């Protein structure tokens, strides 16, 4: 049995040596062929295009419109903010914006969701009246879900009564 094992080991070793010494089909060694023809096989590297910079809206213009208590009409002082965003969107046909309506903590959830939606839609309506295509403006409501302030003072409530521009 020991003799058979030696013969089997010799046969296996010689088979592996023979397999290692024979070049692949075509009579060439792949490593030698690669290094001798390296300059001919070079493929130009293609760099992917840099990603488009995120659109954040007009520079130096507020992204928030504030509202009075229980109201959803845009105040005259905030009209210039909406006009600046409308101009920005008209000049950039690929830009899209989501208007997110918010409310203060007073009132029930359902009422505040509806009020936040009316606030967002009021800003959306102004944008479309100023020439922004309606399909590029979406109005959603967060109601009381994302407060800007947790203070229960009038100043804290005022910070929460808002519509925010969120560019996509």
Long-range contacts (C-beta under 8 A, 24 or more apart in sequence): 54-167, 55-92, 55-95, 55-167, 55-168, 56-167, 57-85, 57-88, 57-97, 57-165, 57-167, 58-84, 58-85, 58-87, 58-88, 61-85, 61-88, 63-164, 63-165, 63-166, 64-162, 64-163, 64-164, 64-165, 65-123, 65-162, 65-163, 66-158, 66-159, 66-161, 66-162, 67-119, 67-161, 67-162, 67-163, 68-161, 69-104, 69-157, 69-161, 70-107, 70-115, 72-115, 72-118, 72-119, 72-121, 72-122, 73-122, 74-122, 74-123, 74-126, 79-126, 82-123, 82-126, 82-127, 82-130, 83-130, 85-127, 85-165, 86-126, 86-127, 86-130, 86-131, 86-132, 87-130, 89-127, 89-132, 89-136, 89-137, 90-130, 90-131, 90-132, 95-136, 95-167, 95-168, 96-136, 96-137, 96-138, 96-167, 96-168, 97-127, 97-136, 97-137, 97-138, 97-165, 97-166, 97-167, 97-168, 98-137, 98-138, 98-139, 98-140, 98-165, 98-166, 98-167, 98-168, 99-123, 99-124, 99-127, 99-137, 99-138, 99-139, 99-140, 99-163, 99-164, 99-165, 99-166, 100-140, 100-141, 100-142, 100-146, 100-163, 100-164, 100-166, 101-139, 101-140, 101-141, 101-142, 101-143, 101-162, 101-163, 102-141, 102-142, 102-143, 102-144, 102-146, 102-147, 102-148, 102-160, 102-161, 102-162, 102-163, 102-164, 103-143, 103-144, 103-160, 103-161, 104-144, 104-147, 104-156, 104-157, 104-158, 104-160, 104-161, 105-144, 105-147, 105-152, 105-157, 105-160, 106-157, 107-144, 109-143, 109-144, 112-143, 112-144, 113-141, 113-143, 114-141, 115-141, 115-143, 116-141, 116-142, 116-143, 117-141, 119-161, 119-162, 119-163, 120-163, 122-163, 123-163, 123-165
